[in-house]
Amino acid sequence: MPRTRPNVLWICTDQQRHDTIRSLGNPHINTPCIDSLVGQGVAFTQAYAQSPVCTPSRAAFMTGRYPRTTKCRQNGQALPPNEKLVSRLFADAGYTCGLGGKLHLATCANGVVEARIDDGYSVFHWSHHPQPDWPENAYTQWLNAKGTSWEELYGGASTDYIKHGVPEEYNQTTWCAERAIEFIHEQNGAPWFFSYNCFAPHHPFDPPEEFLARYNPDDMPLPKAKPGELKTKTTYQQLDGKFSHNDPGGYDITKMTDRDKREVTAAYYAMVELIDKQVGRMVNALRETGQLENTIVIFMSDHGEMLGDHGVYLKGPHFYDEAVRVPLIFSWKDRFATDLRADCLMELIDIAPTLLEAANIEIPETIQGRSLMPILLGQADASHHRDYVFSEYYNAWTHKHSYGSMLRTHEEKIVVYHGTDQGELYDLDNDPDEFVNLWNTPEHANRKLRLMKACFDASVFTMDPSPPRLGQF
């Protein structure tokens, strides 16, 4: 490893599916800048979030620990004070740490401003989402300083399901990049760590009008679904197959036409393309300041988006790959392997120990993730890292009394909904799109029992490897 510790530019989007990158197989979307990162780095094509909703997932990958371990298991639930974020560990090691956008490791509902935790960020431009729900929203303040406002710029409804959002120049996605670029230019040679956390492509589906115009809905694919498939699925999916839960952006899915669905996909892709442009701007800032050679760039998302697949939009207690599989790319010029598609199973908690090892910072024994450095350096088989991935959901959204655990291998997936007789079982070799639920199929009873035990074992193995001493929180 080099004597000079690398900088870290950690780009994390919100609610972006794994299949939204052109160079990784989606011909309908334009992502030239992310494609360039793929060519210059390692793309993990089987990266899985530890929860299908924001806060538990973010707490997990920012600590390298599972949701059940951090006790941060619901959206907006505060991270306990004994947990250490990787940004805090970098700050303790002498890094200057900055953030632009969302953190979401404490509640910010009902007008409450997200409370600062011991996050390690000395530069903190907080904007949970673009809407001006709090005067403390740094994005709102930026717009006001420019003599405008989100209300003035937001275009409103374009169709029944999509909106024309704020133009590119004033968009929150752009603002987050401005904060990162400003931070990059301000550094004086000391190592740094920056988190770019935009709100897009999270719903509502509202790209700038000029980006939406680049996507013809007629060219968009329809969501993946099979007639009658919801009859074999859980009540949670049957509920969301009728309504996209009682979210402010929810709507009656049963009334959507094929044209409506294609328009939503077009809007979602347009939001991703706006992100892509900002990725290019940030990488160019690294290049212009001579810092690209000593900066690790990560591109990822916290969880996915159903986007109409299986008759469901948005998110919830669902463990389809669309909900828990995300893009993940590492790039470090002249250090990491290039143009490598690593199809090993990996979990987002593996990011924290990877970064710590790359920066020669001691990895605490409390961290449960496994470093990816051997794969990134081309010293290990990129087809194997974990035998399975594990994800969990604890009554975390609007569905009441929904507790789920998922275990997935390359060949099989099981989802157990605790306290019920419901679940999902998929033969991924023969049914990679997860259409046919084998949970109640008698001929697969032995497979179900075997995987239920494996899922239970996985839940036990996620226990805290270093629990607090008696009397500690």
ChimeraX attribute file (.defattr): number of C-alpha atoms within 10 A of each C-alpha:
attribute: neighborCount
match mode: 1-to-1
recipient: residues
	/A:1	10
	/A:2	10
	/A:3	7
	/A:4	12
	/A:5	17
	/A:6	24
	/A:7	27
	/A:8	23
	/A:9	23
	/A:10	18
	/A:11	23
	/A:12	23
	/A:13	27
	/A:14	21
	/A:15	27
	/A:16	28
	/A:17	25
	/A:18	26
	/A:19	18
	/A:20	21
	/A:21	24
	/A:22	15
	/A:23	18
	/A:24	16
	/A:25	10
	/A:26	13
	/A:27	12
	/A:28	17
	/A:29	21
	/A:30	22
	/A:31	24
	/A:32	17
	/A:33	19
	/A:34	23
	/A:35	19
	/A:36	14
	/A:37	24
	/A:38	24
	/A:39	18
	/A:40	20
	/A:41	26
	/A:42	26
	/A:43	28
	/A:44	25
	/A:45	20
	/A:46	21
	/A:47	27
	/A:48	30
	/A:49	31
	/A:50	31
	/A:51	35
	/A:52	30
	/A:53	29
	/A:54	27
	/A:55	25
	/A:56	33
	/A:57	31
	/A:58	26
	/A:59	32
	/A:60	33
	/A:61	24
	/A:62	23
	/A:63	26
	/A:64	29
	/A:65	29
	/A:66	31
	/A:67	27
	/A:68	18
	/A:69	19
	/A:70	22
	/A:71	17
	/A:72	25
	/A:73	26
	/A:74	21
	/A:75	23
	/A:76	19
	/A:77	18
	/A:78	22
	/A:79	23
	/A:80	15
	/A:81	10
	/A:82	11
	/A:83	20
	/A:84	23
	/A:85	22
	/A:86	23
	/A:87	25
	/A:88	19
	/A:89	20
	/A:90	22
	/A:91	20
	/A:92	12
	/A:93	15
	/A:94	12
	/A:95	23
	/A:96	21
	/A:97	23
	/A:98	24
	/A:99	26
	/A:100	28
	/A:101	29
	/A:102	23
	/A:103	24
	/A:104	23
	/A:105	26
	/A:106	21
	/A:107	18
	/A:108	18
	/A:109	11
	/A:110	8
	/A:111	11
	/A:112	11
	/A:113	18
	/A:114	21
	/A:115	11
	/A:116	12
	/A:117	15
	/A:118	13
	/A:119	21
	/A:120	21
	/A:121	21
	/A:122	12
	/A:123	14
	/A:124	20
	/A:125	22
	/A:126	21
	/A:127	30
	/A:128	23
	/A:129	19
	/A:130	21
	/A:131	15
	/A:132	18
	/A:133	17
	/A:134	18
	/A:135	11
	/A:136	14
	/A:137	19
	/A:138	21
	/A:139	29
	/A:140	22
	/A:141	17
	/A:142	15
	/A:143	17
	/A:144	12
	/A:145	10
	/A:146	10
	/A:147	8
	/A:148	14
	/A:149	19
	/A:150	19
	/A:151	11
	/A:152	8
	/A:153	15
	/A:154	18
	/A:155	17
	/A:156	13
	/A:157	12
	/A:158	12
	/A:159	11
	/A:160	11
	/A:161	18
	/A:162	23
	/A:163	21
	/A:164	21
	/A:165	25
	/A:166	23
	/A:167	17
	/A:168	18
	/A:169	10
	/A:170	20
	/A:171	21
	/A:172	26
	/A:173	30
	/A:174	20
	/A:175	24
	/A:176	27
	/A:177	24
	/A:178	17
	/A:179	22
	/A:180	27
	/A:181	18
	/A:182	13
	/A:183	20
	/A:184	22
	/A:185	13
	/A:186	10
	/A:187	13
	/A:188	8
	/A:189	9
	/A:190	12
	/A:191	21
	/A:192	22
	/A:193	23
	/A:194	25
	/A:195	24
	/A:196	27
	/A:197	26
	/A:198	27
	/A:199	21
	/A:200	26
	/A:201	27
	/A:202	19
	/A:203	20
	/A:204	18
	/A:205	22
	/A:206	27
	/A:207	29
	/A:208	22
	/A:209	18
	/A:210	13
	/A:211	21
	/A:212	24
	/A:213	13
	/A:214	15
	/A:215	21
	/A:216	13
	/A:217	20
	/A:218	12
	/A:219	11
	/A:220	19
	/A:221	13
	/A:222	18
	/A:223	18
	/A:224	15
	/A:225	16
	/A:226	12
	/A:227	9
	/A:228	10
	/A:229	15
	/A:230	21
	/A:231	11
	/A:232	17
	/A:233	20
	/A:234	16
	/A:235	13
	/A:236	17
	/A:237	20
	/A:238	17
	/A:239	14
	/A:240	25
	/A:241	20
	/A:242	16
	/A:243	19
	/A:244	22
	/A:245	22
	/A:246	12
	/A:247	13
	/A:248	9
	/A:249	13
	/A:250	16
	/A:251	17
	/A:252	12
	/A:253	18
	/A:254	10
	/A:255	10
	/A:256	12
	/A:257	10
	/A:258	13
	/A:259	13
	/A:260	18
	/A:261	20
	/A:262	22
	/A:263	25
	/A:264	23
	/A:265	23
	/A:266	28
	/A:267	30
	/A:268	27
	/A:269	27
	/A:270	27
	/A:271	24
	/A:272	26
	/A:273	25
	/A:274	22
	/A:275	25
	/A:276	19
	/A:277	19
	/A:278	23
	/A:279	23
	/A:280	18
	/A:281	18
	/A:282	22
	/A:283	18
	/A:284	15
	/A:285	19
	/A:286	20
	/A:287	13
	/A:288	12
	/A:289	12
	/A:290	11
	/A:291	19
	/A:292	20
	/A:293	15
	/A:294	19
	/A:295	23
	/A:296	23
	/A:297	23
	/A:298	23
	/A:299	21
	/A:300	23
	/A:301	29
	/A:302	31
	/A:303	30
	/A:304	32
	/A:305	29
	/A:306	24
	/A:307	22
	/A:308	21
	/A:309	20
	/A:310	25
	/A:311	23
	/A:312	26
	/A:313	24
	/A:314	21
	/A:315	24
	/A:316	25
	/A:317	25
	/A:318	24
	/A:319	27
	/A:320	21
	/A:321	25
	/A:322	24
	/A:323	29
	/A:324	30
	/A:325	28
	/A:326	29
	/A:327	25
	/A:328	22
	/A:329	24
	/A:330	24
	/A:331	27
	/A:332	24
	/A:333	15
	/A:334	12
	/A:335	17
	/A:336	20
	/A:337	21
	/A:338	21
	/A:339	16
	/A:340	20
	/A:341	19
	/A:342	21
	/A:343	17
	/A:344	20
	/A:345	21
	/A:346	27
	/A:347	26
	/A:348	29
	/A:349	26
	/A:350	23
	/A:351	24
	/A:352	26
	/A:353	25
	/A:354	20
	/A:355	22
	/A:356	20
	/A:357	15
	/A:358	18
	/A:359	21
	/A:360	16
	/A:361	15
	/A:362	11
	/A:363	19
	/A:364	13
	/A:365	9
	/A:366	16
	/A:367	21
	/A:368	24
	/A:369	22
	/A:370	18
	/A:371	21
	/A:372	21
	/A:373	19
	/A:374	14
	/A:375	20
	/A:376	25
	/A:377	14
	/A:378	15
	/A:379	10
	/A:380	13
	/A:381	13
	/A:382	19
	/A:383	14
	/A:384	13
	/A:385	19
	/A:386	12
	/A:387	11
	/A:388	20
	/A:389	22
	/A:390	21
	/A:391	24
	/A:392	30
	/A:393	26
	/A:394	23
	/A:395	17
	/A:396	25
	/A:397	21
	/A:398	13
	/A:399	15
	/A:400	10
	/A:401	14
	/A:402	18
	/A:403	17
	/A:404	22
	/A:405	25
	/A:406	30
	/A:407	24
	/A:408	24
	/A:409	14
	/A:410	16
	/A:411	13
	/A:412	19
	/A:413	24
	/A:414	26
	/A:415	26
	/A:416	22
	/A:417	22
	/A:418	14
	/A:419	10
	/A:420	11
	/A:421	10
	/A:422	16
	/A:423	23
	/A:424	22
	/A:425	26
	/A:426	22
	/A:427	20
	/A:428	17
	/A:429	10
	/A:430	11
	/A:431	13
	/A:432	15
	/A:433	17
	/A:434	21
	/A:435	22
	/A:436	19
	/A:437	20
	/A:438	21
	/A:439	22
	/A:440	15
	/A:441	10
	/A:442	10
	/A:443	10
	/A:444	13
	/A:445	13
	/A:446	10
	/A:447	16
	/A:448	23
	/A:449	11
	/A:450	11
	/A:451	21
	/A:452	20
	/A:453	11
	/A:454	16
	/A:455	24
	/A:456	14
	/A:457	12
	/A:458	18
	/A:459	18
	/A:460	10
	/A:461	11
	/A:462	15
	/A:463	16
	/A:464	17
	/A:465	13
	/A:466	12
	/A:467	11
	/A:468	10
	/A:469	7
	/A:470	6
	/A:471	5
	/A:472	7
	/A:473	10
